[in-house]
Amino acid sequence: MKARSIFQKVEILIATLLTGFWIFMLATNRNYSFERHQFTDNHIPYSFYTNYLQPNTAIALLSYLIFLFLTQYVETKTKGFFKVTLLICTYLLLAVGLSVCFTYIFAWRYGENGYATERDVVVSFFVEGFAVAAISFLFYLIYYGLKELLFSPLLKKKLKESNGSRILFIGLSILAWLIILIMLASNNAAPFAVILWSVVLPYALLVLYIHIYVLIPGLPVKSARSGYYLSRIIPIIILINFIATVFCKAATNGGSPFLGIYVLLLLWTGAVVVPLAWWIYKNQKEKLGLKSALGSSQANLSFLRSQINPHFLFNALNTLYGTALQENADRTGEGIQKLGDMMRFMLHENVQDKILLLREVEYLNNYIDLQKLRIVNSSDIIIQVKIDEPASGLQIAPMLLIPFIENAFKHGISLKEHSYITITLHTQNNVLYFDVQNSIHLKPDGDPEKLKSGIGLMNVKERLQLEYPDRHELVIRQTARDFFVHLTINL
């Protein structure tokens, strides 16, 4: 976060310097002659301030302010549908601002014979304004994507795991699209083919992306007839259709009727693109569901095997045997009962997808009480547990929290050194807050467990990704003497 904060300050500094230099060059270049001869040739009065300095300065300031708004607010403080809405609104603001400025910079067109009416001249200004704004936003989105790649450890990890195959595929696809577009343009292809490839295809891909990754996943009810969905897709389609129509009209040099292109794109969107987006999403969701179910089953099986093993049973029996030698059979019976409850939980409830959080908490308490039996006479070991009774009705994937507690007792307890374990759990507004902190004691070189990484923590990380994607936060910190885990889950 510190690196990103420094980068944001550098962004502001560079943007401010470039804008100041831009305006300074505009103000000092009084002999600027570009477009001036067009005013003379078309018998339109030319003013350095009205037709050059003021509109170009307005463009510089508008671009600067929009850049600051995007980088300092939209990128950092918004997400999801709200971010997409702000991006579209900002694009429209830039497009309209550029179009108005162009009416002064290119005012000579009012006297050019190539335009039939004054209305055609105004349309040309706005077509160019929206096109320039779209190109500017394309470069900004590329810049934003590179920044996210630079500052996102999770994204870098995913790219590393996939060897960058997805980025390579996207890059090659864009390169192929550009090569084909250049070939069409250089060979004087039919305008329809150029429009289809340069505008309609990217437009369709954009609508597909917005549906699959933004609109549909956020729906409370996954239905195309949902009012929630329609209230979002209709304004988005109207705006994107408008932008695509502007590009189509620009590609045909204004030769096609605006309304006709717009209606055709709406029909294309409703009849082909939107149904295709829903089909792709549902097909992809089914595959992800099967993968998630398979991964969850494998993870549960691996975890069950890691718990029901001779090492665990041997330690439990040793604990009960030592207790029986020390005192009467009351504590031994208590320990056996708790162990039986735990084994019953693992064999029966662990096979379910979700269980009541209350049952998971009971299992945690049984495990902690059983472990306390073997350290009851050790004054140098401090165990602090504050597990609040969860709200009724909350459910959780079974055996999701125990690995952290098991890890704490496995590595945090020493009968020869001062040791401590602190465990807290509470829920608030359907969010689970779980913290475990313990001391660390290095195992002797001869201990066979020293070189084993253990399946518990790796397993629970995998299960969290499968069962609570984007709904959990896991923070693990380790020092030379302490180990700390903080987990929140939106249940």
Secondary structure, 3 states (H helix, E strand, C coil): CHHHHHHHHHHHHHHHHHHHHHHHHHHHCCCCCCCHHHHHHCCCCCCHHHHHHHHHHHHHHHHHHHHHHHHHHHHHHCCHHHHHHHHHHHHHHHHHHHHHHHHHHCHHHHHCCCCCCHHHHHHHHHHHHHHHHHHHHHHHHHHHHHHHHHHCHHHHHHHHHCCCHHHHHHHHHHHHHHHHHHHHHHCCCCHHHHHHHHHHHHHHHHHHHHHHHHHHHHCCCCCCCCHHHHHHHHHHHHHHHHHHHHHHHHHCCCCCCHHHHHHHHHHHHHHHHHHHHHHHHHHHHHHHHHHHHHHHHHHHHHHHHHHCCHHHHHHHHHHHHHHHHHCCHHHHHHHHHHHHHHHHHHHHHHHCCCEEHHHHHHHHHHHHHHHHHCCCCCCCEEEEEEECCCCCCCEECCCCCHHHHHHHHHHHCCCCCCEEEEEEEEEECCEEEEEEEEECCCCCCCCCCCCCCCCHHHHHHHHHHHHCCCCEEEEEEECCCEEEEEEEEEC
